[in-house]
Structures are given as structure tokens and as C-alpha cells.
């Protein structure tokens, strides 16, 4: 690997992303029109099935918004299908080792650099280089991933690291409330996340964190995140509806 790595601008400069878990191209269009730097279509924990991904990615493209698809696992089939549908990159969950990170990178690249089967259906329609690789973002959210982080960061082709804050907190026995600024054990949790982000910075690899609120996003930026992703659209929608309803009922 080269000693100098040029970070992808998609994951730097304090970029703020959106998050989609509802299976709707109309919702994707609305979120894309809001001005996010990138948007993730979540097929791991969201309600989005394989047949819905295409329409959602088309809606994001129409708004000029760059896209990631969080695939449900490490398998090359899901990675290839997301990229063939035109995602700018994939977010791969639960990456514990350098070997798993390398396998994810290989699934994003065509031979001889990787194992991706050639058939870039939608990228061809969009006029992209037919042999271009999709961005590969690996998630760090387990005890094993933290222990193996330097080896993961050294894998050529890992474009960014993404911290899954909830799984990270649970895996280390902190509880979900540790993510909240001022929450129980938040200081220890902040040291853990800050340490991960510092190690990514030392390796020249951008690092992002999922953020339940703007306050979380600010906190994670202070800890060293180069990009953040705001809460899923349904959480933001429900919070806004609850606020509007309370205001409407107020005397």
C-alpha cells in the first residue's frame, strides 16, 4: 500500500448524510432534495427490499445526491447487486478482520483486482466508466473490529470507516445511553469512539459515525469524525410529527 492515501471527498469536509429505511422512492426523492451530501439506503436494518432499491437510487440520482447502500452482510452478491443498481458505494456491516475488509473491497472491483462479476447495468445507462469500482466503506462496531483496526485500515481499497455507535456501545457493555452527550458512561464511550477516529486519522482514512440527532453529530465531529449520518427518515418524521401535534394541541 502507498504511504500516502488521498481521502475521498465524499467522506471528508464535515459532510452530513441522510439515512433511508422506509421502502419508498418518493421519500428518497424528498430526502435527496433536502441537500444532504450523501444518503444511505439501508437494506440491513431497514424495511427496504431488493426490488425497491433501484427506484430509491434513481430518485437520489435525480436530485444529484450521492448514494451508499448498506448491504445486509459480507456476501459479494449483495454488494454487486447494489453497485449494478447504480449506488456510488456500499456500506458493509460487522467487519471484524482485515480479511473481511479485503473481501468487501474485492467484491467492489472487477478482475484482476477483485471478484465482481461484470454487468454494470445502471452505471452503463448513466455513462459511467464500465470498469469503475464502487466505494467500499466498512463498519467498525465490534470488539474484534476495534482490536484489529490497524490491519483493517491498512487494506488497500477501503475508502472509509463507519462507526456503528449502537452496536459498538452494546459490544463494550456501555449500554445505548452512553451515546448521548452527558449520558451514563458517555465519557468512557467518547474515549472509545475518539480513539477509533484518531487511529483512522493517523492512517489517512476518513471516518464517519451514525448520529441520532444534530447534537450527536456535533459531538462526533468534535471527537474527530470527518462525516456524519443523521438519523433515519422515519425517526426524524416521527419527531417532527410529535412536535407539530403537541403544538397544535397547545392552548
C-alpha atoms as an extended CHARMM CRD file, in Angstrom:
* protein
*
       251  EXT
         1         1  UNK       CA              0.0000000000        0.0000000000        0.0000000000  PROA      1               0.0000000000
         2         2  UNK       CA              1.1610000000        3.5020000000       -0.7470000000  PROA      2               0.0000000000
         3         3  UNK       CA              2.3590000000        5.5280000000        2.2010000000  PROA      3               0.0000000000
         4         4  UNK       CA              0.0910000000        8.3830000000        1.1110000000  PROA      4               0.0000000000
         5         5  UNK       CA             -3.6510000000        7.9130000000        0.8090000000  PROA      5               0.0000000000
         6         6  UNK       CA             -5.8670000000       10.5910000000       -0.7160000000  PROA      6               0.0000000000
         7         7  UNK       CA             -9.1390000000       10.6510000000        1.2150000000  PROA      7               0.0000000000
         8         8  UNK       CA            -12.3300000000       10.5060000000       -0.8390000000  PROA      8               0.0000000000
         9         9  UNK       CA            -14.0350000000       13.9400000000       -0.7480000000  PROA      9               0.0000000000
        10        10  UNK       CA            -17.3790000000       12.1700000000       -0.3780000000  PROA      10              0.0000000000
        11        11  UNK       CA            -16.3810000000       11.3470000000        3.2030000000  PROA      11              0.0000000000
        12        12  UNK       CA            -14.4990000000       14.4570000000        4.2800000000  PROA      12              0.0000000000
        13        13  UNK       CA            -15.0360000000       18.1330000000        4.9540000000  PROA      13              0.0000000000
        14        14  UNK       CA            -17.6800000000       17.5570000000        7.6010000000  PROA      14              0.0000000000
        15        15  UNK       CA            -20.1210000000       16.0050000000        5.1300000000  PROA      15              0.0000000000
        16        16  UNK       CA            -23.5720000000       15.2540000000        6.5560000000  PROA      16              0.0000000000
        17        17  UNK       CA            -25.5780000000       12.3850000000        5.1850000000  PROA      17              0.0000000000
        18        18  UNK       CA            -29.1770000000       11.2160000000        5.2870000000  PROA      18              0.0000000000
        19        19  UNK       CA            -30.4530000000        7.7320000000        6.0800000000  PROA      19              0.0000000000
        20        20  UNK       CA            -33.3230000000        5.8190000000        4.4800000000  PROA      20              0.0000000000
        21        21  UNK       CA            -35.0630000000        2.7870000000        5.9780000000  PROA      21              0.0000000000
        22        22  UNK       CA            -38.5760000000        3.1500000000        4.5120000000  PROA      22              0.0000000000
        23        23  UNK       CA            -39.2090000000        1.4490000000        1.1380000000  PROA      23              0.0000000000
        24        24  UNK       CA            -40.2750000000        4.4700000000       -0.8800000000  PROA      24              0.0000000000
        25        25  UNK       CA            -38.7980000000        6.1980000000       -3.9080000000  PROA      25              0.0000000000
        26        26  UNK       CA            -40.9480000000        9.2390000000       -3.0930000000  PROA      26              0.0000000000
        27        27  UNK       CA            -39.4060000000        9.5110000000        0.3740000000  PROA      27              0.0000000000
        28        28  UNK       CA            -35.9640000000        9.0600000000       -1.1800000000  PROA      28              0.0000000000
        29        29  UNK       CA            -36.7230000000       11.9220000000       -3.5540000000  PROA      29              0.0000000000
        30        30  UNK       CA            -37.8050000000       14.1780000000       -0.6760000000  PROA      30              0.0000000000
        31        31  UNK       CA            -34.7040000000       13.3410000000        1.3640000000  PROA      31              0.0000000000
        32        32  UNK       CA            -32.4770000000       13.7860000000       -1.6730000000  PROA      32              0.0000000000
        33        33  UNK       CA            -33.9540000000       17.2150000000       -2.3140000000  PROA      33              0.0000000000
        34        34  UNK       CA            -33.0630000000       18.3980000000        1.2070000000  PROA      34              0.0000000000
        35        35  UNK       CA            -29.4090000000       18.9480000000        0.3010000000  PROA      35              0.0000000000
        36        36  UNK       CA            -27.5800000000       16.1270000000        2.0890000000  PROA      36              0.0000000000
        37        37  UNK       CA            -24.0190000000       15.4600000000        0.9370000000  PROA      37              0.0000000000
        38        38  UNK       CA            -24.8260000000       11.7570000000        0.6100000000  PROA      38              0.0000000000
        39        39  UNK       CA            -27.6620000000        9.3880000000        1.5220000000  PROA      39              0.0000000000
        40        40  UNK       CA            -27.5670000000        5.7640000000        2.6630000000  PROA      40              0.0000000000
        41        41  UNK       CA            -30.2280000000        3.2620000000        1.5800000000  PROA      41              0.0000000000
        42        42  UNK       CA            -30.2860000000        0.7510000000        4.4320000000  PROA      42              0.0000000000
        43        43  UNK       CA            -31.0790000000       -2.8240000000        3.3860000000  PROA      43              0.0000000000
        44        44  UNK       CA            -29.6410000000       -4.3370000000        6.5670000000  PROA      44              0.0000000000
        45        45  UNK       CA            -31.9470000000       -2.9580000000        9.2600000000  PROA      45              0.0000000000
        46        46  UNK       CA            -34.4040000000       -1.0230000000        7.1300000000  PROA      46              0.0000000000
        47        47  UNK       CA            -37.6420000000       -2.2560000000        5.5680000000  PROA      47              0.0000000000
        48        48  UNK       CA            -36.2220000000       -1.9050000000        2.0580000000  PROA      48              0.0000000000
        49        49  UNK       CA            -36.3320000000       -4.9730000000       -0.1630000000  PROA      49              0.0000000000
        50        50  UNK       CA            -34.1610000000       -5.6790000000       -3.1560000000  PROA      50              0.0000000000
        51        51  UNK       CA            -36.7550000000       -4.6030000000       -5.7110000000  PROA      51              0.0000000000
        52        52  UNK       CA            -37.2160000000       -1.2050000000       -4.0420000000  PROA      52              0.0000000000
        53        53  UNK       CA            -33.5550000000       -0.2070000000       -4.1040000000  PROA      53              0.0000000000
        54        54  UNK       CA            -33.4880000000        0.7040000000       -7.8000000000  PROA      54              0.0000000000
        55        55  UNK       CA            -36.2900000000        3.2620000000       -7.6080000000  PROA      55              0.0000000000
        56        56  UNK       CA            -34.7920000000        4.8300000000       -4.4950000000  PROA      56              0.0000000000
        57        57  UNK       CA            -31.3730000000        5.1430000000       -6.1200000000  PROA      57              0.0000000000
        58        58  UNK       CA            -32.9870000000        6.6450000000       -9.2320000000  PROA      58              0.0000000000
        59        59  UNK       CA            -34.7050000000        9.2490000000       -7.0360000000  PROA      59              0.0000000000
        60        60  UNK       CA            -31.4000000000       10.1330000000       -5.3830000000  PROA      60              0.0000000000
        61        61  UNK       CA            -29.6600000000       10.4050000000       -8.7490000000  PROA      61              0.0000000000
        62        62  UNK       CA            -32.3940000000       12.7300000000       -9.9920000000  PROA      62              0.0000000000
        63        63  UNK       CA            -31.6920000000       15.0660000000       -7.0570000000  PROA      63              0.0000000000
        64        64  UNK       CA            -27.9320000000       14.9250000000       -7.6550000000  PROA      64              0.0000000000
        65        65  UNK       CA            -27.3240000000       13.1480000000       -4.3440000000  PROA      65              0.0000000000
        66        66  UNK       CA            -24.5380000000       10.6080000000       -3.9270000000  PROA      66              0.0000000000
        67        67  UNK       CA            -25.6250000000        7.2790000000       -2.5240000000  PROA      67              0.0000000000
        68        68  UNK       CA            -24.4880000000        4.3530000000       -0.4400000000  PROA      68              0.0000000000
        69        69  UNK       CA            -26.3400000000        1.0910000000        0.0770000000  PROA      69              0.0000000000
        70        70  UNK       CA            -25.8400000000       -0.6490000000        3.3990000000  PROA      70              0.0000000000
        71        71  UNK       CA            -25.8580000000       -4.2810000000        2.3700000000  PROA      71              0.0000000000
        72        72  UNK       CA            -27.1920000000       -6.9530000000        4.7510000000  PROA      72              0.0000000000
        73        73  UNK       CA            -23.8690000000       -8.7770000000        5.1250000000  PROA      73              0.0000000000
        74        74  UNK       CA            -20.4810000000       -9.5460000000        3.6500000000  PROA      74              0.0000000000
        75        75  UNK       CA            -21.6580000000      -11.5240000000        0.6310000000  PROA      75              0.0000000000
        76        76  UNK       CA            -20.3570000000      -10.4080000000       -2.7700000000  PROA      76              0.0000000000
        77        77  UNK       CA            -23.7690000000      -10.9750000000       -4.3720000000  PROA      77              0.0000000000
        78        78  UNK       CA            -25.4700000000       -8.1940000000       -2.3920000000  PROA      78              0.0000000000
        79        79  UNK       CA            -22.5390000000       -5.8490000000       -2.9680000000  PROA      79              0.0000000000
        80        80  UNK       CA            -22.5690000000       -6.4740000000       -6.7230000000  PROA      80              0.0000000000
        81        81  UNK       CA            -26.3320000000       -6.0040000000       -6.9820000000  PROA      81              0.0000000000
        82        82  UNK       CA            -26.1990000000       -2.6830000000       -5.1160000000  PROA      82              0.0000000000
        83        83  UNK       CA            -23.4480000000       -1.3760000000       -7.3950000000  PROA      83              0.0000000000
        84        84  UNK       CA            -25.1680000000       -2.6670000000      -10.5550000000  PROA      84              0.0000000000
        85        85  UNK       CA            -28.2250000000       -0.6760000000       -9.4970000000  PROA      85              0.0000000000
        86        86  UNK       CA            -26.1050000000        2.4580000000       -9.5210000000  PROA      86              0.0000000000
        87        87  UNK       CA            -25.1090000000        3.0350000000       -5.8910000000  PROA      87              0.0000000000
        88        88  UNK       CA            -21.9710000000        5.1370000000       -5.5720000000  PROA      88              0.0000000000
        89        89  UNK       CA            -20.7320000000        2.7220000000       -2.9410000000  PROA      89              0.0000000000
        90        90  UNK       CA            -21.6130000000        0.1580000000       -0.3070000000  PROA      90              0.0000000000
        91        91  UNK       CA            -21.5640000000        0.1740000000        3.4680000000  PROA      91              0.0000000000
        92        92  UNK       CA            -20.5550000000       -3.2560000000        4.7680000000  PROA      92              0.0000000000
        93        93  UNK       CA            -21.6250000000       -4.0950000000        8.3400000000  PROA      93              0.0000000000
        94        94  UNK       CA            -19.8980000000       -6.0980000000       11.0610000000  PROA      94              0.0000000000
        95        95  UNK       CA            -16.4090000000       -6.1720000000        9.5600000000  PROA      95              0.0000000000
        96        96  UNK       CA            -14.1890000000       -7.7640000000       12.2000000000  PROA      96              0.0000000000
        97        97  UNK       CA            -10.9410000000       -8.5040000000       10.3610000000  PROA      97              0.0000000000
        98        98  UNK       CA             -8.6500000000       -7.3160000000        7.6040000000  PROA      98              0.0000000000
        99        99  UNK       CA             -9.5950000000      -10.4420000000        5.6630000000  PROA      99              0.0000000000
       100       100  UNK       CA            -13.2620000000       -9.4880000000        5.7290000000  PROA      100             0.0000000000
       101       101  UNK       CA            -12.4120000000       -5.9270000000        4.7050000000  PROA      101             0.0000000000
       102       102  UNK       CA            -10.3040000000       -7.2100000000        1.8100000000  PROA      102             0.0000000000
       103       103  UNK       CA            -13.1550000000       -9.4770000000        0.6980000000  PROA      103             0.0000000000
       104       104  UNK       CA            -15.5370000000       -6.4990000000        0.6810000000  PROA      104             0.0000000000
       105       105  UNK       CA            -13.0910000000       -4.4770000000       -1.4150000000  PROA      105             0.0000000000
       106       106  UNK       CA            -12.6790000000       -7.3930000000       -3.8290000000  PROA      106             0.0000000000
       107       107  UNK       CA            -16.4610000000       -7.6090000000       -4.2410000000  PROA      107             0.0000000000
       108       108  UNK       CA            -16.4480000000       -3.9640000000       -5.3920000000  PROA      108             0.0000000000
       109       109  UNK       CA            -13.7530000000       -4.4720000000       -8.0280000000  PROA      109             0.0000000000
       110       110  UNK       CA            -13.5920000000       -6.3420000000      -11.3070000000  PROA      110             0.0000000000
       111       111  UNK       CA            -10.8330000000       -8.8890000000      -12.0750000000  PROA      111             0.0000000000
       112       112  UNK       CA             -7.9250000000       -8.9450000000      -11.8700000000  PROA      112             0.0000000000
       113       113  UNK       CA             -8.1620000000       -6.5640000000       -8.9060000000  PROA      113             0.0000000000
       114       114  UNK       CA            -11.2810000000       -8.1980000000       -7.4690000000  PROA      114             0.0000000000
       115       115  UNK       CA            -14.0590000000      -10.7410000000       -7.9420000000  PROA      115             0.0000000000
       116       116  UNK       CA            -17.0450000000       -8.6380000000       -9.0340000000  PROA      116             0.0000000000
       117       117  UNK       CA            -18.9480000000      -10.1500000000      -11.9320000000  PROA      117             0.0000000000
       118       118  UNK       CA            -19.1420000000       -7.7950000000      -14.9150000000  PROA      118             0.0000000000
       119       119  UNK       CA            -22.6230000000       -6.4900000000      -15.6880000000  PROA      119             0.0000000000
       120       120  UNK       CA            -22.8530000000       -2.8340000000      -14.5800000000  PROA      120             0.0000000000
       121       121  UNK       CA            -26.4410000000       -2.3980000000      -15.7280000000  PROA      121             0.0000000000
       122       122  UNK       CA            -27.4480000000        1.0320000000      -14.4520000000  PROA      122             0.0000000000
       123       123  UNK       CA            -23.9260000000        2.5330000000      -14.3250000000  PROA      123             0.0000000000
       124       124  UNK       CA            -23.7960000000        1.9400000000      -18.0960000000  PROA      124             0.0000000000
       125       125  UNK       CA            -27.0310000000        3.9010000000      -18.5520000000  PROA      125             0.0000000000
       126       126  UNK       CA            -25.5460000000        6.7230000000      -16.5040000000  PROA      126             0.0000000000
       127       127  UNK       CA            -22.4520000000        6.9020000000      -18.7080000000  PROA      127             0.0000000000
       128       128  UNK       CA            -20.0070000000        5.8670000000      -16.0030000000  PROA      128             0.0000000000
       129       129  UNK       CA            -16.7390000000        4.0810000000      -16.6930000000  PROA      129             0.0000000000
       130       130  UNK       CA            -17.9050000000        0.4500000000      -17.0070000000  PROA      130             0.0000000000
       131       131  UNK       CA            -14.8750000000       -0.7840000000      -15.0710000000  PROA      131             0.0000000000
       132       132  UNK       CA            -15.0020000000        1.7570000000      -12.2590000000  PROA      132             0.0000000000
       133       133  UNK       CA            -15.1430000000        0.4380000000       -8.7020000000  PROA      133             0.0000000000
       134       134  UNK       CA            -17.7970000000        1.3330000000       -6.1970000000  PROA      134             0.0000000000
       135       135  UNK       CA            -16.7020000000        2.9570000000       -2.9600000000  PROA      135             0.0000000000
       136       136  UNK       CA            -16.1770000000        0.4920000000       -0.1370000000  PROA      136             0.0000000000
       137       137  UNK       CA            -16.9860000000        1.6390000000        3.4040000000  PROA      137             0.0000000000
       138       138  UNK       CA            -16.5320000000       -0.8740000000        6.2200000000  PROA      138             0.0000000000
       139       139  UNK       CA            -18.2730000000       -0.6750000000        9.5590000000  PROA      139             0.0000000000
       140       140  UNK       CA            -16.3800000000       -0.8390000000       12.8490000000  PROA      140             0.0000000000
       141       141  UNK       CA            -18.8470000000       -1.8180000000       15.5600000000  PROA      141             0.0000000000
       142       142  UNK       CA            -17.4950000000       -4.8360000000       17.4450000000  PROA      142             0.0000000000
       143       143  UNK       CA            -14.7810000000       -5.6310000000       19.9710000000  PROA      143             0.0000000000
       144       144  UNK       CA            -12.9060000000       -7.6030000000       17.3220000000  PROA      144             0.0000000000
       145       145  UNK       CA            -13.0240000000       -4.7340000000       14.8280000000  PROA      145             0.0000000000
       146       146  UNK       CA            -11.5460000000       -2.3120000000       17.3630000000  PROA      146             0.0000000000
       147       147  UNK       CA             -8.7930000000       -4.7970000000       18.1890000000  PROA      147             0.0000000000
       148       148  UNK       CA             -7.9890000000       -5.3310000000       14.5060000000  PROA      148             0.0000000000
       149       149  UNK       CA             -8.4610000000       -1.7370000000       13.3820000000  PROA      149             0.0000000000
       150       150  UNK       CA             -4.8930000000       -1.0430000000       12.2180000000  PROA      150             0.0000000000
       151       151  UNK       CA             -4.9640000000       -4.1260000000        9.9980000000  PROA      151             0.0000000000
       152       152  UNK       CA             -8.3800000000       -3.1540000000        8.6020000000  PROA      152             0.0000000000
       153       153  UNK       CA             -7.1750000000        0.3780000000        7.8670000000  PROA      153             0.0000000000
       154       154  UNK       CA             -4.1640000000       -0.9840000000        6.0100000000  PROA      154             0.0000000000
       155       155  UNK       CA             -6.3380000000       -2.7910000000        3.4510000000  PROA      155             0.0000000000
       156       156  UNK       CA             -5.9460000000       -1.1460000000        0.0510000000  PROA      156             0.0000000000
       157       157  UNK       CA             -9.3040000000       -0.0480000000       -1.2850000000  PROA      157             0.0000000000
       158       158  UNK       CA            -11.0680000000        0.7020000000        1.9920000000  PROA      158             0.0000000000
       159       159  UNK       CA            -12.3850000000        4.1770000000        1.2010000000  PROA      159             0.0000000000
       160       160  UNK       CA            -13.7550000000        4.9730000000        4.6530000000  PROA      160             0.0000000000
       161       161  UNK       CA            -14.6300000000        3.5190000000        8.0220000000  PROA      161             0.0000000000
       162       162  UNK       CA            -18.0630000000        3.9410000000        9.5440000000  PROA      162             0.0000000000
       163       163  UNK       CA            -18.7160000000        3.5250000000       13.2520000000  PROA      163             0.0000000000
       164       164  UNK       CA            -21.9770000000        1.8230000000       14.2280000000  PROA      164             0.0000000000
       165       165  UNK       CA            -22.4420000000        3.5700000000       17.5700000000  PROA      165             0.0000000000
       166       166  UNK       CA            -25.2100000000        1.3980000000       18.9930000000  PROA      166             0.0000000000
       167       167  UNK       CA            -23.5570000000       -1.9570000000       18.3320000000  PROA      167             0.0000000000
       168       168  UNK       CA            -20.2410000000       -0.5090000000       19.4880000000  PROA      168             0.0000000000
       169       169  UNK       CA            -21.7860000000        0.5900000000       22.7870000000  PROA      169             0.0000000000
       170       170  UNK       CA            -23.5360000000       -2.7340000000       23.3360000000  PROA      170             0.0000000000
       171       171  UNK       CA            -20.4690000000       -4.7880000000       22.4230000000  PROA      171             0.0000000000
       172       172  UNK       CA            -18.3840000000       -2.9330000000       25.0070000000  PROA      172             0.0000000000
       173       173  UNK       CA            -21.0090000000       -3.1550000000       27.7340000000  PROA      173             0.0000000000
       174       174  UNK       CA            -21.7540000000        0.5720000000       27.8920000000  PROA      174             0.0000000000
       175       175  UNK       CA            -25.4580000000        0.4700000000       27.0390000000  PROA      175             0.0000000000
       176       176  UNK       CA            -27.2130000000        2.5730000000       24.4330000000  PROA      176             0.0000000000
       177       177  UNK       CA            -27.4670000000        5.6810000000       26.6190000000  PROA      177             0.0000000000
       178       178  UNK       CA            -23.6740000000        6.0350000000       26.5610000000  PROA      178             0.0000000000
       179       179  UNK       CA            -24.0270000000        7.5680000000       23.0990000000  PROA      179             0.0000000000
       180       180  UNK       CA            -25.9300000000       10.5470000000       24.4870000000  PROA      180             0.0000000000
       181       181  UNK       CA            -23.8950000000       13.6210000000       25.4120000000  PROA      181             0.0000000000
       182       182  UNK       CA            -23.8700000000       13.5670000000       29.2100000000  PROA      182             0.0000000000
       183       183  UNK       CA            -25.4390000000       10.1040000000       29.3630000000  PROA      183             0.0000000000
       184       184  UNK       CA            -24.1980000000        7.3610000000       31.7200000000  PROA      184             0.0000000000
       185       185  UNK       CA            -20.6890000000        6.2010000000       30.8270000000  PROA      185             0.0000000000
       186       186  UNK       CA            -20.6100000000        8.7400000000       27.9900000000  PROA      186             0.0000000000
       187       187  UNK       CA            -17.0770000000        9.7590000000       28.9440000000  PROA      187             0.0000000000
       188       188  UNK       CA            -15.7170000000        6.2370000000       28.5610000000  PROA      188             0.0000000000
       189       189  UNK       CA            -17.6950000000        5.7680000000       25.3860000000  PROA      189             0.0000000000
       190       190  UNK       CA            -16.4010000000        9.0490000000       23.9950000000  PROA      190             0.0000000000
       191       191  UNK       CA            -12.8340000000        7.9060000000       24.6700000000  PROA      191             0.0000000000
       192       192  UNK       CA            -13.5350000000        4.6780000000       22.7730000000  PROA      192             0.0000000000
       193       193  UNK       CA            -15.0220000000        6.4500000000       19.7480000000  PROA      193             0.0000000000
       194       194  UNK       CA            -12.3890000000        9.1950000000       19.8290000000  PROA      194             0.0000000000
       195       195  UNK       CA             -9.6600000000        6.5630000000       19.8790000000  PROA      195             0.0000000000
       196       196  UNK       CA            -11.1280000000        4.8330000000       16.8280000000  PROA      196             0.0000000000
       197       197  UNK       CA            -11.4060000000        8.1160000000       14.9450000000  PROA      197             0.0000000000
       198       198  UNK       CA             -7.8450000000        9.1050000000       15.8780000000  PROA      198             0.0000000000
       199       199  UNK       CA             -6.4840000000        5.8100000000       14.5750000000  PROA      199             0.0000000000
       200       200  UNK       CA             -8.3820000000        6.3240000000       11.3100000000  PROA      200             0.0000000000
       201       201  UNK       CA             -6.9600000000        9.8400000000       11.0000000000  PROA      201             0.0000000000
       202       202  UNK       CA             -3.4380000000        8.5420000000       11.5810000000  PROA      202             0.0000000000
       203       203  UNK       CA             -3.9370000000        6.0990000000        8.7050000000  PROA      203             0.0000000000
       204       204  UNK       CA             -5.3900000000        8.7930000000        6.4420000000  PROA      204             0.0000000000
       205       205  UNK       CA             -8.7640000000        7.0320000000        6.2220000000  PROA      205             0.0000000000
       206       206  UNK       CA            -11.9790000000        9.0840000000        6.5390000000  PROA      206             0.0000000000
       207       207  UNK       CA            -14.2590000000        8.0080000000        9.3620000000  PROA      207             0.0000000000
       208       208  UNK       CA            -17.9490000000        8.6220000000        9.9180000000  PROA      208             0.0000000000
       209       209  UNK       CA            -20.4910000000        7.9290000000       12.6450000000  PROA      209             0.0000000000
       210       210  UNK       CA            -24.2560000000        7.4250000000       12.5910000000  PROA      210             0.0000000000
       211       211  UNK       CA            -25.8540000000       10.2260000000       14.6010000000  PROA      211             0.0000000000
       212       212  UNK       CA            -29.2640000000       10.1100000000       16.2560000000  PROA      212             0.0000000000
       213       213  UNK       CA            -29.5330000000       13.9020000000       16.3480000000  PROA      213             0.0000000000
       214       214  UNK       CA            -27.6850000000       17.1030000000       15.3990000000  PROA      214             0.0000000000
       215       215  UNK       CA            -26.2550000000       17.1090000000       18.9380000000  PROA      215             0.0000000000
       216       216  UNK       CA            -24.8040000000       13.6530000000       18.3480000000  PROA      216             0.0000000000
       217       217  UNK       CA            -23.3760000000       14.7880000000       15.0060000000  PROA      217             0.0000000000
       218       218  UNK       CA            -21.6750000000       17.7530000000       16.6660000000  PROA      218             0.0000000000
       219       219  UNK       CA            -20.2740000000       15.5500000000       19.3990000000  PROA      219             0.0000000000
       220       220  UNK       CA            -18.8520000000       13.0210000000       16.9500000000  PROA      220             0.0000000000
       221       221  UNK       CA            -17.3100000000       15.7860000000       14.8240000000  PROA      221             0.0000000000
       222       222  UNK       CA            -15.6170000000       17.1110000000       17.9790000000  PROA      222             0.0000000000
       223       223  UNK       CA            -14.2620000000       13.6110000000       18.5560000000  PROA      223             0.0000000000
       224       224  UNK       CA            -12.7650000000       13.5720000000       15.0510000000  PROA      224             0.0000000000
       225       225  UNK       CA            -15.4100000000       12.2640000000       12.6380000000  PROA      225             0.0000000000
       226       226  UNK       CA            -14.8640000000       13.5280000000        9.0880000000  PROA      226             0.0000000000
       227       227  UNK       CA            -18.5090000000       12.8620000000        8.1580000000  PROA      227             0.0000000000
       228       228  UNK       CA            -21.7230000000       12.0480000000        9.9920000000  PROA      228             0.0000000000
       229       229  UNK       CA            -25.0280000000       10.4910000000        9.0100000000  PROA      229             0.0000000000
       230       230  UNK       CA            -28.2100000000       11.8000000000       10.5850000000  PROA      230             0.0000000000
       231       231  UNK       CA            -30.9530000000        9.5790000000       11.9640000000  PROA      231             0.0000000000
       232       232  UNK       CA            -33.1990000000        7.5540000000        9.6910000000  PROA      232             0.0000000000
       233       233  UNK       CA            -36.0040000000        9.4220000000        7.9750000000  PROA      233             0.0000000000
       234       234  UNK       CA            -38.7550000000        7.7160000000        9.9630000000  PROA      234             0.0000000000
       235       235  UNK       CA            -37.2050000000        8.8450000000       13.2660000000  PROA      235             0.0000000000
       236       236  UNK       CA            -36.9600000000       12.4350000000       12.0340000000  PROA      236             0.0000000000
       237       237  UNK       CA            -40.5060000000       12.2560000000       10.6480000000  PROA      237             0.0000000000
       238       238  UNK       CA            -41.9300000000       10.9100000000       13.9010000000  PROA      238             0.0000000000
       239       239  UNK       CA            -40.1060000000       13.5320000000       15.9740000000  PROA      239             0.0000000000
       240       240  UNK       CA            -41.4040000000       16.3210000000       13.7270000000  PROA      240             0.0000000000
       241       241  UNK       CA            -44.9450000000       14.9550000000       13.7960000000  PROA      241             0.0000000000
       242       242  UNK       CA            -44.8730000000       14.6450000000       17.5770000000  PROA      242             0.0000000000
       243       243  UNK       CA            -43.6650000000       18.2290000000       17.9080000000  PROA      243             0.0000000000
       244       244  UNK       CA            -46.2630000000       19.5430000000       15.4530000000  PROA      244             0.0000000000
       245       245  UNK       CA            -49.0550000000       17.5970000000       17.1450000000  PROA      245             0.0000000000
       246       246  UNK       CA            -48.1160000000       18.9020000000       20.5880000000  PROA      246             0.0000000000
       247       247  UNK       CA            -48.0060000000       22.4620000000       19.2490000000  PROA      247             0.0000000000
       248       248  UNK       CA            -51.3910000000       22.0840000000       17.5820000000  PROA      248             0.0000000000
       249       249  UNK       CA            -52.9580000000       20.8260000000       20.7970000000  PROA      249             0.0000000000
       250       250  UNK       CA            -51.4110000000       23.5170000000       22.9640000000  PROA      250             0.0000000000
       251       251  UNK       CA            -53.8190000000       26.0870000000       24.3060000000  PROA      251             0.0000000000
